[in-house]
Amino acid sequence: MKKNDNNRREFIKDVTKVSALTTIGLMVPTTPVLANNDSSVPEAIKTPHAFLTPPYLQSLTPNSVDIMFITKNRAYSWVLFGEGGLIHKAQTISDGFVTAYNRVNCIKLSNLKPNTTYTYKIISKEIVLFEPYDLKYGTKIETDEFSFKTPALKEEEVKCIIFNDIHDRPESFGELMKVNGEKPFDFALLNGDMFDYQEDEEQIIRNLLTPCTSLFAKSTPFLMMRGNHETRGKFRGELKDYFSYPTNEYYFTFNWGPVHWTILDTGEDKPDGTEVYAGIVNFDAFREKQAIWLEKEMQKSTYKNALYKVVVMHIPPFYSGDWHGTLHCRKIFSPLFEKYKVDMVIAGHTHSYGIHKPDKEHSYPIIIGGGPKNGSRTITNLEANSKKLEISMIDDGGKQVGHYVIKK
């Protein structure tokens, strides 16, 4: 069930492969795209208005969903949606302003009906002039129609797929989905290290949003979790702008089906004082803050009454050597896992996949996905209902390399 990879960190020295994904024909710029807070676009680099990504779903609940997308130029954008037709309009309003003259969009659809299928499309009008008393629109564009289904208020089951440690290999999404077959899933979890480091917007589009929207994200949501590699690079602080989180934190909880999900952000794997961090990280305090928050969450009825308690974290508390991040996670999180009786911990990070059964060190199973090189990549399926929670791990050759069942 376990595959060793003793050169986990040597891969960073390899040249990152760039995917040739062209399935949706998106316009990905060859020059850096201006950030959301840039106030002007020089005439010399203005280009026709376009969508840089199709819409991708975030934070789906029985009553709401966040729809995100990125446009080439600054614009006023909105969503048309409805059950039987596009009869409703959604836009973002804050402090009396309708959000406009922006590129990275997150528009929430609220007051939705549970267990209902909705159709939607995006409209965007370029803003070519924005003066105090003179605003002019340019090109108007729109997407095709897409659809999604809200979960029921009390879903009896849940199905989820989990990716981890893709490391800027966008082709891995499609290749892993192919060997996984046609298994349905309610949402996807991206459990950290989707990138080697954070460089710019183009990297996020090319290596994550393009493959995910091409495969599923226009109709099925995903949750983007940070790994230790998402904490690196000059664009690290902007990462959160491109994804939606329930409380605008990288750690949160939610219930779906019979499962209470706890999402933790395990931060960096080396001590804060490590020279390469140059004095600008503080992850020990960040993890300790989460531990205080986590115990409060585990005392809530939503946790106590859930049939299964599942924790998802990038760095596992065991089976990841004696690096600082592992030992710190073990010290502050594992006692809470024991005290409040979690049923399972799902992780990545080690690049060595394995199903680790409960033992004298931990009373809960630890599921670790592999990656990122060919031959060690995995995709993990979680299915839970009133009778059992089942984990199945498939490698990139289509072989089941891990299986675990918790019966209730």
C-alpha positions as CSV (number, residue, x, y, z in Angstrom):
1,M,0.0,0.0,0.0
2,K,2.9,2.3,0.4
3,K,5.4,3.4,-2.2
4,N,8.7,4.9,-1.1
5,D,10.1,8.0,-2.7
6,N,13.4,8.9,-1.0
7,N,14.0,11.9,-3.3
8,R,10.9,13.8,-2.4
9,R,12.6,17.2,-2.4
10,E,14.9,16.6,-5.3
11,F,12.1,17.0,-7.8
12,I,12.0,20.8,-7.1
13,K,15.2,21.0,-9.1
14,D,13.6,19.6,-12.1
15,V,12.3,21.8,-14.9
16,T,8.6,22.3,-14.4
17,K,6.5,20.8,-17.2
18,V,4.1,23.1,-18.9
19,S,0.8,21.6,-20.0
20,A,-0.4,21.8,-23.5
21,L,-4.0,22.0,-22.4
22,T,-6.1,23.7,-25.1
23,T,-9.4,22.1,-24.6
24,I,-11.3,25.3,-23.9
25,G,-9.4,27.7,-25.9
26,L,-8.8,30.3,-23.2
27,M,-6.8,33.4,-23.9
28,V,-3.8,33.2,-21.6
29,P,-1.6,36.2,-21.8
30,T,2.0,36.0,-22.9
31,T,2.8,39.1,-20.9
32,P,2.0,39.6,-17.2
33,V,-1.6,40.4,-16.5
34,L,-2.2,43.5,-14.5
35,A,-3.3,42.8,-10.9
36,N,-6.7,43.6,-9.6
37,N,-5.6,46.8,-7.8
38,D,-3.7,48.3,-10.7
39,S,-5.5,51.6,-11.5
40,S,-4.7,51.9,-15.2
41,V,-4.0,50.0,-18.4
42,P,-1.6,51.6,-20.8
43,E,-3.0,51.9,-24.3
44,A,0.0,50.0,-25.7
45,I,-1.0,46.8,-24.0
46,K,-4.7,46.9,-24.1
47,T,-6.2,43.8,-25.7
48,P,-9.7,42.7,-26.7
49,H,-11.9,42.0,-23.7
50,A,-12.2,38.2,-23.0
51,F,-12.6,35.7,-20.2
52,L,-9.3,34.3,-19.0
53,T,-11.1,31.5,-17.3
54,P,-14.6,30.0,-17.5
55,P,-16.5,30.3,-14.2
56,Y,-15.5,27.9,-11.4
57,L,-17.7,27.0,-8.4
58,Q,-16.6,27.6,-4.8
59,S,-18.3,27.2,-1.4
60,L,-21.4,25.4,-2.5
61,T,-24.1,25.0,0.2
62,P,-27.8,24.1,0.1
63,N,-28.6,27.8,-0.2
64,S,-25.7,29.5,-1.9
65,V,-22.7,29.2,-4.1
66,D,-19.8,31.5,-5.0
67,I,-19.1,31.8,-8.8
68,M,-15.6,33.0,-9.6
69,F,-14.0,33.9,-13.0
70,I,-11.3,36.2,-14.4
71,T,-11.6,38.7,-17.2
72,K,-8.8,40.0,-19.4
73,N,-9.7,43.7,-18.8
74,R,-11.3,45.7,-16.1
75,A,-15.1,45.4,-16.3
76,Y,-18.5,45.3,-14.8
77,S,-19.6,41.7,-14.6
78,W,-22.7,39.8,-13.3
79,V,-24.4,36.4,-13.3
80,L,-27.7,35.5,-14.8
81,F,-29.2,32.3,-13.3
82,G,-32.4,30.4,-12.5
83,E,-34.2,27.1,-12.3
84,G,-36.1,27.0,-15.5
85,G,-34.4,30.0,-17.2
86,L,-32.0,32.9,-16.6
87,I,-34.5,35.1,-14.8
88,H,-32.4,36.3,-11.9
89,K,-29.4,38.6,-11.8
90,A,-26.6,38.5,-9.2
91,Q,-23.8,41.0,-8.7
92,T,-21.6,41.9,-5.8
93,I,-22.6,44.9,-3.7
94,S,-20.5,46.4,-0.9
95,D,-20.8,49.6,1.0
96,G,-23.4,50.8,-1.6
97,F,-21.2,50.1,-4.5
98,V,-21.8,47.5,-7.2
99,T,-18.4,45.9,-7.6
100,A,-17.0,46.9,-11.0
101,Y,-13.7,48.0,-12.7
102,N,-12.2,44.7,-11.5
103,R,-10.9,41.5,-13.2
104,V,-11.0,38.8,-10.5
105,N,-14.6,38.2,-9.7
106,C,-16.4,36.3,-6.9
107,I,-20.2,36.6,-7.2
108,K,-22.4,34.9,-4.6
109,L,-25.8,33.4,-5.5
110,S,-27.9,33.5,-2.3
111,N,-31.4,32.3,-1.3
112,L,-31.1,29.2,-3.4
113,K,-33.3,26.1,-2.9
114,P,-31.7,22.9,-1.6
115,N,-31.5,19.9,-3.9
116,T,-32.2,22.0,-6.9
117,T,-30.5,22.3,-10.3
118,Y,-29.7,25.8,-11.5
119,T,-28.5,27.1,-14.9
120,Y,-26.2,30.2,-15.1
121,K,-24.1,32.3,-17.4
122,I,-21.7,35.2,-17.0
123,I,-22.0,38.6,-18.6
124,S,-19.2,41.1,-18.6
125,K,-18.9,44.7,-20.0
126,E,-15.5,46.2,-20.4
127,I,-15.0,49.6,-18.8
128,V,-12.8,51.6,-21.1
129,L,-13.1,54.9,-19.3
130,F,-13.7,55.5,-15.6
131,E,-13.6,59.2,-14.6
132,P,-15.4,60.8,-11.7
133,Y,-18.4,61.8,-13.8
134,D,-17.8,59.9,-17.0
135,L,-17.8,56.1,-17.3
136,K,-17.8,54.4,-20.7
137,Y,-18.3,50.7,-21.5
138,G,-16.6,48.9,-24.3
139,T,-17.1,45.3,-25.5
140,K,-19.7,43.1,-23.9
141,I,-19.0,39.4,-23.7
142,E,-20.8,36.4,-22.2
143,T,-20.1,32.7,-21.5
144,D,-22.1,29.6,-22.5
145,E,-24.7,28.4,-20.1
146,F,-23.6,26.0,-17.3
147,S,-25.4,24.2,-14.5
148,F,-25.0,23.0,-10.9
149,K,-27.1,21.3,-8.3
150,T,-27.3,22.4,-4.7
151,P,-27.0,19.7,-2.0
152,A,-30.0,18.8,0.1
153,L,-30.3,20.2,3.6
154,K,-29.5,16.8,5.1
155,E,-27.7,14.7,2.5
156,E,-27.6,11.0,3.3
157,E,-24.3,10.5,1.6
158,V,-21.3,12.4,0.2
159,K,-18.8,11.6,-2.4
160,C,-15.5,13.5,-2.7
161,I,-12.3,13.2,-4.7
162,I,-9.0,14.4,-3.4
163,F,-5.9,15.6,-5.3
164,N,-2.6,16.5,-3.6
165,D,1.0,17.4,-4.6
166,I,0.4,18.2,-8.2
167,H,3.4,20.6,-8.2
168,D,2.8,22.6,-11.4
169,R,2.0,19.6,-13.5
170,P,-1.4,20.5,-14.9
171,E,-1.6,17.4,-17.1
172,S,-1.9,15.3,-13.9
173,F,-5.4,16.5,-13.2
174,G,-6.7,15.0,-16.4
175,E,-4.6,11.9,-16.3
176,L,-5.7,11.1,-12.8
177,M,-9.3,11.8,-13.6
178,K,-9.1,9.4,-16.5
179,V,-7.8,6.5,-14.5
180,N,-10.4,7.2,-11.8
181,G,-13.1,6.5,-14.3
182,E,-16.7,7.9,-14.3
183,K,-17.2,7.9,-10.5
184,P,-19.5,10.7,-9.6
185,F,-18.4,13.2,-6.9
186,D,-20.0,16.1,-5.1
187,F,-16.9,18.2,-4.7
188,A,-13.1,18.0,-5.1
189,L,-10.5,18.8,-2.4
190,L,-7.1,20.1,-3.6
191,N,-5.0,19.2,-0.6
192,G,-2.0,21.4,-1.0
193,D,1.1,21.8,-3.1
194,M,-0.7,22.3,-6.4
195,F,2.2,24.6,-7.2
196,D,6.0,24.7,-6.6
197,Y,5.7,28.3,-5.5
198,Q,3.5,31.3,-6.2
199,E,4.8,33.3,-9.2
200,D,1.9,35.2,-10.8
201,E,-1.7,35.0,-12.0
202,E,-0.8,33.3,-15.2
203,Q,0.6,30.3,-13.3
204,I,-2.7,30.0,-11.3
205,I,-4.7,30.1,-14.5
206,R,-2.5,27.8,-16.6
207,N,-1.7,25.1,-14.0
208,L,-4.9,24.9,-11.9
209,L,-7.9,26.8,-13.2
210,T,-7.6,25.8,-16.8
211,P,-7.4,22.0,-16.1
212,C,-10.0,22.1,-13.3
213,T,-12.6,24.1,-15.3
214,S,-12.0,21.9,-18.3
215,L,-12.7,18.8,-16.3
216,F,-15.4,19.7,-13.8
217,A,-15.3,23.0,-11.9
218,K,-17.9,24.8,-14.1
219,S,-20.5,22.5,-12.5
220,T,-18.9,20.9,-9.5
221,P,-17.1,22.9,-6.8
222,F,-13.6,22.4,-5.5
223,L,-11.8,23.6,-2.3
224,M,-8.3,24.9,-2.6
225,M,-6.1,24.2,0.4
226,R,-2.7,25.5,1.0
227,G,0.3,23.2,1.2
228,N,3.8,24.4,2.3
229,H,4.7,25.3,-1.3
230,E,1.7,27.7,-1.6
231,T,3.4,29.7,1.1
232,R,6.4,30.5,-1.1
233,G,7.0,33.0,-3.9
234,K,6.3,36.7,-4.4
235,F,2.6,36.0,-5.3
236,R,1.9,34.0,-2.1
237,G,-0.2,36.8,-0.6
238,E,-2.5,37.1,-3.6
239,L,-3.4,33.4,-3.7
240,K,-6.5,33.9,-1.6
241,D,-7.9,36.4,-4.1
242,Y,-8.5,33.6,-6.6
243,F,-10.5,31.2,-4.3
244,S,-13.4,31.4,-1.9
245,Y,-13.3,30.4,1.7
246,P,-16.3,30.3,4.1
247,T,-14.7,32.6,6.7
248,N,-11.9,34.0,4.5
249,E,-9.4,31.8,6.4
250,Y,-7.4,28.9,5.0
251,Y,-8.8,26.7,7.8
252,F,-12.5,26.1,8.3
253,T,-15.1,23.4,8.9
254,F,-18.3,22.3,7.2
255,N,-20.8,19.4,7.1
256,W,-21.7,17.6,4.0
257,G,-23.7,14.3,4.2
258,P,-22.9,12.4,7.4
259,V,-19.3,13.8,7.5
260,H,-18.0,16.8,9.5
261,W,-15.0,18.1,7.6
262,T,-12.2,19.9,9.3
263,I,-9.8,21.7,6.9
264,L,-6.4,22.7,8.5
265,D,-3.6,24.8,7.1
266,T,-0.3,23.2,8.2
267,G,1.9,26.0,6.9
268,E,5.6,25.5,6.2
269,D,7.6,22.4,7.0
270,K,10.8,24.1,8.3
271,P,11.3,26.3,11.4
272,D,10.3,29.9,11.0
273,G,13.9,31.0,11.6
274,T,15.2,29.0,8.6
275,E,17.4,31.2,6.5
276,V,15.5,30.8,3.3
277,Y,12.4,32.3,4.9
278,A,14.4,35.6,5.5
279,G,12.5,36.4,8.6
280,I,9.0,36.9,7.0
281,V,7.1,33.8,8.1
282,N,5.4,33.0,11.4
283,F,3.8,29.6,11.0
284,D,4.3,28.3,14.5
285,A,1.9,30.9,15.9
286,F,-0.4,30.4,12.9
287,R,-0.7,26.7,13.7
288,E,-1.2,27.4,17.4
289,K,-4.0,29.8,16.7
290,Q,-5.7,27.1,14.7
291,A,-5.3,24.6,17.5
292,I,-7.2,27.0,19.8
293,W,-9.9,27.5,17.2
294,L,-10.0,23.7,16.5
295,E,-10.8,22.7,20.0
296,K,-13.7,25.2,20.1
297,E,-15.0,23.8,16.8
298,M,-14.8,20.2,18.2
299,Q,-17.0,21.2,21.1
300,K,-19.9,22.3,18.9
301,S,-22.9,20.1,18.2
302,T,-22.3,20.1,14.5
303,Y,-19.1,18.2,15.2
304,K,-20.4,16.0,18.1
305,N,-23.5,15.0,16.2
306,A,-21.8,14.1,12.9
307,L,-21.6,10.4,12.1
308,Y,-18.0,10.7,10.9
309,K,-15.3,13.3,11.7
310,V,-12.7,13.7,9.0
311,V,-9.7,16.0,9.1
312,V,-7.9,17.1,5.9
313,M,-4.4,18.6,6.3
314,H,-1.4,18.8,3.9
315,I,1.4,17.8,6.3
316,P,0.5,14.6,8.3
317,P,1.2,14.5,12.0
318,F,3.0,11.2,11.5
319,Y,4.9,9.4,8.7
320,S,6.6,12.5,7.4
321,G,10.0,12.2,9.1
322,D,11.2,14.5,11.8
323,W,10.9,17.9,10.0
324,H,9.7,20.7,12.2
325,G,6.3,21.1,10.5
326,T,5.4,17.4,11.1
327,L,6.5,17.5,14.7
328,H,4.7,20.7,15.5
329,C,1.5,19.4,13.9
330,R,1.9,16.2,16.0
331,K,2.4,18.2,19.1
332,I,-0.6,20.6,18.8
333,F,-3.1,18.8,16.7
334,S,-2.8,15.1,17.4
335,P,-3.8,15.4,21.1
336,L,-7.0,17.1,19.9
337,F,-7.6,14.4,17.3
338,E,-7.4,11.8,20.2
339,K,-9.4,13.8,22.7
340,Y,-12.3,14.5,20.3
341,K,-12.0,11.1,18.5
342,V,-11.6,12.0,14.9
343,D,-12.3,9.1,12.5
344,M,-9.7,9.8,9.9
345,V,-6.9,12.2,8.9
346,I,-6.2,12.7,5.1
347,A,-2.9,14.2,4.1
348,G,-0.2,14.5,1.4
349,H,3.2,16.1,1.5
350,T,5.4,13.1,1.7
351,H,5.1,12.0,-2.0
352,S,4.9,8.5,-0.7
353,Y,1.3,7.1,-0.7
354,G,0.1,4.9,2.1
355,I,-2.8,3.8,4.3
356,H,-1.7,3.9,7.9
357,K,-4.0,2.0,10.2
358,P,-4.5,3.1,13.9
359,D,-1.6,2.0,16.2
360,K,-0.2,2.9,19.6
361,E,0.8,6.4,18.4
362,H,-2.5,7.4,16.8
363,S,-6.0,5.9,17.3
364,Y,-7.2,7.1,13.9
365,P,-6.1,6.0,10.4
366,I,-3.9,8.4,8.4
367,I,-4.4,8.4,4.6
368,I,-1.5,9.9,2.6
369,G,-1.7,10.6,-1.1
370,G,1.3,10.3,-3.4
371,G,2.8,12.4,-6.2
372,P,3.9,14.3,-8.1
373,K,6.0,12.2,-10.5
374,N,4.6,9.6,-12.9
375,G,4.3,6.3,-11.1
376,S,3.7,7.9,-7.7
377,R,0.7,10.0,-8.3
378,T,-2.7,9.2,-6.8
379,I,-6.3,10.3,-6.6
380,T,-8.3,9.4,-3.5
381,N,-12.1,8.8,-3.4
382,L,-14.1,9.2,-0.2
383,E,-17.6,7.9,0.0
384,A,-19.7,8.0,3.2
385,N,-23.3,7.1,4.1
386,S,-25.1,5.9,7.2
387,K,-23.5,2.5,7.0
388,K,-19.8,3.2,6.3
389,L,-17.1,5.6,5.3
390,E,-14.9,4.2,2.5
391,I,-11.6,5.4,1.1
392,S,-10.2,4.1,-2.2
393,M,-6.8,5.3,-3.5
394,I,-6.0,4.9,-7.2
395,D,-2.5,5.4,-8.7
396,D,-1.8,6.9,-12.1
397,G,-1.7,3.5,-13.7
398,G,-5.3,2.8,-12.7
399,K,-4.4,0.4,-9.8
400,Q,-6.0,0.5,-6.4
401,V,-3.1,1.1,-4.0
402,G,-5.1,1.8,-0.9
403,H,-8.4,0.9,0.7
404,Y,-9.9,1.6,4.1
405,V,-13.4,1.2,5.5
406,I,-15.0,2.5,8.7
407,K,-18.3,0.9,9.5
408,K,-21.0,2.4,11.6
